Amino acid sequence: MTKTHILFDLDGTLTDSGPGIVNGFKYAIAQMGREEPPLGVIRKFVGPPLKESFGIVLGYSPEDTDKAIAFYRTYYNGMGGVLENDLYPGVREMLEELKAAGKTLVIATSKGVNGTRVVLDHFDLRKYFDFVATANDMDRVTKADVIRYVIRECGITDLDSAIMVGDRRYDVEAAAEVGMDSMGITYGGYGTEEELRTAGATYLANTPEDAVKQILGL
């Protein structure tokens, strides 16, 4: 079955958004008057939903989680954190080649709509994508929710024709939850090959060029 719809995570997959996300968490934690965890822990927050990072990993109450998310968004959206970000080498070429091959490219991110729009516009990436799906605090809270939204809005009737590309286990596990293949990428630096294999990634790609070759061969 040819893969016609290619779903891409954003943070850690297309762009290295780590610095802005890390600084946003540091700001929020400081504003909450909490002890800052080790940097290695904070770096793992690149990709997962904010509620999971604050509520489950850091153990904040639901009320404090909402407060911390508001502080995080103040920094990230209002204090320049969203632009503490770089496009990974080879990503633009990857998108151009897949687009030229006639693939339908989709953003499927746990990022909010405003931050996603700013990043796509800043790096001039919006032109490559046929559809952009972001998370929200209502009906698209988890990554699986976002993928289901893509399936519905893009009219994907055969899940074998689609694949989710991302750098963390959350992308892989969400794809598996809805019955879609996944490709774990290791060039981003936030998810390890071990993490992706353990999560059950269908395929692995070490470079954007590798991802293109595999996708065009599927």
C-alpha positions in Angstrom: 0.0 0.0 0.0 1.4 3.4 -1.0 1.7 6.0 1.7 -0.2 9.0 0.4 -0.7 11.0 3.7 2.4 11.8 5.7 1.7 13.3 9.2 4.6 15.2 10.7 5.1 16.1 14.3 6.6 19.6 14.6 8.7 20.1 17.8 11.8 18.0 17.7 10.9 16.6 14.2 11.0 19.6 11.8 12.4 22.2 14.2 14.7 22.2 17.2 12.3 24.0 19.5 14.0 22.7 22.6 15.6 26.0 23.8 12.3 27.9 23.9 10.4 25.0 25.4 13.0 24.4 28.1 13.1 28.1 29.0 9.3 28.2 29.0 9.2 25.4 31.6 11.9 27.0 33.7 10.0 30.3 33.7 6.7 28.6 34.6 8.3 26.5 37.4 10.0 29.6 38.8 6.7 31.5 38.7 5.0 28.6 40.6 7.7 28.8 43.2 8.7 25.2 42.7 12.1 23.6 42.6 13.5 23.3 39.1 14.1 19.6 38.1 17.4 18.7 36.3 17.8 19.8 32.7 17.7 16.3 31.5 14.1 16.0 32.9 13.0 19.3 31.4 14.4 18.4 27.9 12.1 15.4 27.9 9.2 17.8 27.9 9.8 18.6 24.2 6.9 16.9 22.5 4.5 15.6 25.1 1.3 17.6 26.0 1.8 20.3 28.6 -0.8 18.7 30.9 1.2 15.5 31.0 4.5 17.2 31.7 3.2 19.4 34.5 0.5 17.1 35.9 1.9 13.6 35.6 5.7 14.0 35.5 6.0 17.0 37.8 3.0 15.9 39.9 1.2 19.3 39.9 -2.5 19.3 40.9 -5.0 20.0 38.2 -5.4 23.6 39.4 -1.6 24.2 39.6 -1.2 22.5 36.2 -3.5 25.0 34.6 -1.7 27.9 36.3 1.7 26.6 35.2 0.5 26.1 31.6 -0.6 29.8 31.6 2.8 30.9 32.8 4.5 28.7 30.2 2.4 30.2 27.4 3.1 33.7 28.6 6.8 33.0 28.1 6.5 30.9 25.0 4.0 33.0 23.1 4.5 36.4 24.6 8.2 36.6 25.6 9.8 35.2 22.5 10.2 31.6 23.4 8.5 30.3 20.3 11.3 31.8 18.2 14.1 30.2 20.2 14.0 27.6 17.5 15.9 26.4 14.5 15.0 24.3 11.4 16.8 21.0 11.3 19.3 20.7 8.4 17.7 18.8 5.5 14.1 19.3 6.6 13.1 21.8 4.0 14.6 19.6 1.3 12.7 16.6 2.7 9.4 18.4 2.5 10.1 19.7 -1.0 10.9 16.2 -2.3 7.9 14.6 -0.7 5.6 17.4 -2.0 7.1 17.1 -5.5 6.3 13.3 -5.3 2.6 14.1 -4.8 2.4 13.3 -1.1 -0.2 14.9 1.1 1.7 16.5 4.0 0.1 17.2 7.3 1.2 18.8 10.6 0.0 16.8 13.6 1.3 18.5 16.7 0.6 18.7 20.4 1.5 22.4 20.1 -1.3 25.0 20.3 -2.6 26.7 17.2 -0.9 30.1 17.9 2.6 28.7 18.5 2.3 26.4 15.5 1.2 29.2 13.2 4.1 31.4 14.3 6.7 28.7 13.7 5.4 27.6 10.3 5.2 31.3 9.2 8.7 32.1 10.6 10.3 29.3 8.7 8.1 29.6 5.7 6.9 26.0 6.0 3.1 26.5 5.7 3.3 26.2 1.9 4.3 22.5 2.1 1.3 21.4 4.2 -2.2 20.5 3.0 -3.6 20.5 6.5 -2.4 21.6 10.0 -3.8 19.9 13.1 -2.9 21.3 16.5 -3.9 20.4 20.0 -6.4 22.2 22.2 -7.7 22.0 25.7 -11.1 20.6 24.7 -11.3 17.7 22.2 -7.7 17.4 21.0 -5.8 17.0 24.2 -3.7 13.9 23.4 -1.6 13.1 20.3 -4.0 10.4 19.4 -6.9 12.9 19.5 -4.9 15.1 17.0 -4.3 12.1 14.7 -8.0 11.2 14.8 -8.8 14.8 13.9 -6.5 14.5 10.9 -8.0 11.2 9.8 -11.5 12.7 9.9 -10.8 16.1 8.3 -8.5 14.7 5.6 -10.9 11.9 4.8 -8.4 9.1 5.3 -10.4 5.9 4.9 -7.5 3.5 4.7 -5.0 3.9 7.5 -2.5 1.8 5.7 -2.1 4.8 3.3 -0.9 7.1 6.1 2.1 7.3 8.4 3.0 9.4 11.5 6.5 10.8 11.6 7.9 12.0 15.0 10.8 12.0 17.4 9.2 10.7 20.6 7.3 7.7 21.9 4.2 9.8 22.1 4.0 10.0 18.3 4.6 6.3 17.9 2.2 5.2 20.7 -0.5 7.6 19.4 -0.2 6.2 15.9 -0.5 2.7 17.2 -3.5 3.6 19.2 -5.4 4.6 16.1 -4.0 1.8 13.9 -1.5 3.8 11.8 2.1 3.1 11.0 4.8 5.3 12.5 8.3 6.4 11.6 10.6 7.4 14.5 13.3 10.0 13.6 16.6 10.1 15.6 18.2 13.2 14.1 16.2 15.5 16.3 17.9 14.6 19.6 14.9 14.5 21.9 13.9 10.9 21.4 16.4 8.1 21.4 16.4 5.1 19.1 15.9 2.9 22.1 12.8 4.9 23.1 11.4 4.7 19.6 12.1 1.0 19.2 10.6 0.2 22.6 7.5 2.2 21.8 7.1 0.1 18.6 8.0 2.4 15.8 7.2 0.7 12.5 10.2 2.4 10.8 13.3 4.4 12.0 15.1 7.2 10.1 18.4 8.7 11.1 18.3 11.7 8.7 15.7 13.6 6.7 17.2 12.1 3.6 16.7 8.6 5.1 13.1 9.5 5.9 12.4 10.5 2.3 13.9 7.4 0.8 11.9 5.1 3.1 8.6 7.0 2.6 8.9 7.1 -1.1 9.6 3.4 -1.1 6.6 2.5 1.1 
